[in-house]
Amino acid sequence: MLKLSDVTAAYGPIVALRGVSLEVPDRSIVALLGANGAGKSSTLRLISGLLRPSSGAVEYEGRRIDRRSPQQIVALGISHVPEGRELFMEMTVEENLRLGAYIRRDGAVKDDIARVYGYFPRLRERRKQPANSLSGGEQQMLGIGRALMSHPRLLLLDEPSLGLAPTLVRDIYKIVQTINQEEQVAILVVEQNVRLALSIASYGYVLETGKVVIATSAEDLLQDEMVRRSYLGY
């Protein structure tokens, strides 16, 4: 579904990605791991059109997308839940969800809002509240729900567990698995909670200073001594 081929990208003079190649198969969950500053968020920004590559190619379903605008990329079926959620804080929960469907021109938006509430019942209870009144976990639910409103086939999740209590993190990851299975949405997840990310992923990549240093199955990553020592703490 998604293929990055030898991609290099920079913020001015600062090189963020150095020859990154990775793939996300259709309907799969793939984990992108690494320390802070390794290039994980930059990879997601590159895929969603917020960062341009200086070399290499990004293909989605066989089409080059690395010169398309973020709006065009969303319309093709890729949604990005950024680190920190980036919600419209003064707007209500339901207004945020409707903005997630901004590019759509069909009549099923109301049904899809109900579908999001089915995944996240807390959002239904708080649908008239402004986003800035929600807890961190509820804001994360809203960020994922808003992304689902564009009918993605590929979902990019950047640090979905950041700042959340462990029990809530497990709940959100169960929902992410359900979305993958029921909606048949492929997921590329960036996560500091390595063990949890690999528990739901089929494959994983480890970035270090903007380069892919390991690419193998999630099971092998959990058994890899360097990964255990560097990222799992044992």
C-alpha positions in Angstrom: 0.0 0.0 0.0 2.7 2.5 1.0 6.3 2.5 -0.1 9.1 4.9 0.8 12.2 4.4 -1.4 15.6 5.9 -0.3 14.0 9.1 1.0 16.0 12.0 2.3 14.5 15.1 3.8 15.6 18.2 5.8 14.4 21.2 7.7 16.6 23.8 6.1 20.2 22.8 6.9 19.1 20.1 9.4 18.8 16.6 7.7 16.0 14.7 9.3 15.8 11.6 7.1 18.7 9.9 5.4 17.8 7.3 2.7 14.8 5.9 4.5 13.0 3.0 2.9 10.0 1.2 4.3 6.7 -0.4 3.3 3.2 -0.7 4.9 1.2 -3.6 3.4 -2.5 -3.3 2.9 -4.5 -3.8 6.1 -1.4 -4.3 8.2 -0.1 -2.6 11.4 3.5 -1.5 11.2 5.5 0.1 14.1 8.1 2.8 13.6 10.4 3.0 16.5 13.4 4.9 17.7 14.7 7.4 20.2 13.6 11.1 20.3 15.0 12.9 17.3 15.5 9.7 15.3 13.1 10.9 12.5 9.9 9.1 13.3 7.6 12.1 13.3 9.4 13.5 10.3 8.6 10.3 8.4 4.9 10.7 9.1 5.0 14.3 8.1 6.7 13.4 4.9 4.0 10.8 4.1 1.2 13.3 4.7 2.7 16.0 2.6 3.8 18.3 5.4 7.5 17.8 4.6 9.0 17.5 1.1 11.7 15.0 0.3 14.9 16.3 -1.3 15.4 12.9 -2.9 13.7 9.5 -3.1 10.1 8.7 -3.6 6.9 8.1 -1.7 4.3 5.8 -3.4 0.8 5.1 -2.2 -1.1 2.3 -4.0 1.4 2.6 -6.9 1.2 6.4 -7.3 3.8 8.9 -6.4 2.5 11.3 -3.7 5.6 13.1 -2.6 4.7 16.2 -4.6 1.1 16.3 -3.7 -0.5 18.7 -1.2 -1.7 17.5 2.2 -5.3 17.9 1.1 -4.8 15.8 -2.0 -3.1 13.1 0.1 -6.0 13.0 2.6 -8.4 12.7 -0.4 -6.4 9.7 -1.6 -7.1 7.9 1.7 -4.3 8.8 4.2 -5.1 10.4 7.6 -2.6 11.7 10.1 -3.1 11.9 13.9 -0.2 14.1 14.9 1.7 14.1 18.1 -0.2 16.3 20.6 -3.5 15.7 18.7 -3.6 19.3 17.2 -7.3 19.7 17.8 -9.4 22.8 17.3 -9.6 23.5 21.0 -12.4 26.1 21.1 -14.7 23.9 19.0 -16.9 21.2 20.3 -16.2 17.5 20.0 -18.8 17.2 17.2 -17.5 20.2 15.3 -14.0 18.7 15.4 -15.4 15.4 14.0 -17.3 17.3 11.2 -14.1 19.1 10.2 -12.5 15.7 9.7 -15.0 15.1 7.0 -14.4 18.5 5.4 -13.2 17.1 2.0 -16.2 14.8 1.7 -19.3 15.5 -0.4 -21.5 12.5 0.5 -24.5 12.3 2.8 -23.1 9.7 5.3 -21.3 12.1 7.7 -23.9 11.8 10.4 -23.7 8.0 10.2 -19.9 8.1 10.5 -20.1 10.4 13.5 -22.3 7.7 15.1 -19.7 5.1 14.1 -16.9 7.1 15.8 -19.1 7.4 19.0 -19.5 3.6 18.9 -15.7 3.3 19.2 -15.4 6.1 21.7 -18.6 6.3 23.9 -17.0 9.0 26.0 -17.0 11.3 23.0 -20.7 10.9 22.6 -21.2 11.9 26.2 -19.1 15.0 25.6 -20.1 15.8 22.1 -21.2 19.4 22.9 -18.1 20.2 25.0 -15.2 22.2 23.7 -12.1 20.0 23.0 -10.1 22.0 25.6 -12.4 20.6 28.3 -11.4 17.0 27.6 -8.9 14.9 29.4 -5.7 13.9 27.5 -7.1 10.5 26.8 -10.4 11.9 25.5 -8.4 14.3 23.3 -6.5 11.4 21.8 -9.8 9.6 21.1 -11.0 12.7 19.4 -7.9 12.9 17.3 -8.3 9.4 16.1 -12.0 9.8 15.6 -11.5 13.0 13.5 -9.0 11.1 11.3 -11.5 8.3 10.7 -14.0 10.8 9.4 -12.2 11.2 6.1 -12.6 7.4 5.4 -8.9 6.6 5.4 -7.4 3.4 4.1 -4.1 4.3 5.8 -3.9 5.8 9.3 -0.7 7.5 10.6 -0.6 7.6 14.4 2.1 9.6 16.1 2.7 8.8 19.8 -0.9 7.8 20.7 0.1 6.8 24.2 1.9 10.1 25.0 1.0 11.4 28.5 -1.8 8.9 29.1 -2.4 6.5 32.0 -1.4 2.9 31.3 -5.0 1.6 31.6 -6.2 4.2 29.1 -3.3 3.4 26.7 -4.3 -0.2 26.6 -8.0 0.7 25.9 -6.9 3.0 23.0 -4.7 0.3 21.6 -7.5 -2.2 21.7 -9.6 0.2 19.7 -6.8 0.8 17.2 -6.7 -3.0 16.7 -10.5 -3.1 16.2 -10.3 -0.3 13.6 -7.6 -2.2 11.8 -9.7 -5.3 11.7 -13.2 -4.0 11.3 -12.4 -1.0 9.0 -9.6 -2.9 7.2 -7.4 0.3 7.7 -3.7 -0.1 7.5 -1.8 1.6 10.4 1.7 3.0 10.7 2.2 3.8 14.3 5.1 5.8 15.9 5.4 5.0 19.6 7.8 5.3 22.5 5.9 2.4 24.3 7.8 -0.1 22.1 6.5 -3.3 23.8 2.9 -2.2 23.4 3.3 -1.1 19.7 5.0 -4.4 18.8 2.3 -6.4 20.5 -0.2 -5.3 17.9 2.1 -4.8 14.9 3.2 -7.5 12.4 6.3 -5.7 11.3 8.6 -3.0 12.7 11.3 -0.5 11.7 13.9 1.1 14.0 15.2 4.5 13.1 18.4 6.0 14.4 19.6 9.5 13.4 17.3 9.5 10.4 18.3 6.1 9.1 16.6 2.7 9.2 18.9 0.4 11.2 16.6 -2.6 11.7 13.7 -3.8 9.7 12.1 -7.1 10.6 9.0 -8.8 12.1 7.5 -7.5 15.3 8.2 -10.8 17.0 11.9 -10.7 16.0 12.2 -7.1 17.3 10.8 -8.2 20.7 13.5 -10.8 20.8 16.4 -8.6 19.5 19.0 -8.0 22.2 19.9 -4.5 20.9 16.2 -3.5 20.8 15.5 -4.9 24.2 18.6 -3.2 25.7 18.1 0.2 24.0 14.3 0.5 23.9 12.7 -2.0 26.3 15.1 -1.6 29.2 16.0 -5.3 29.9 
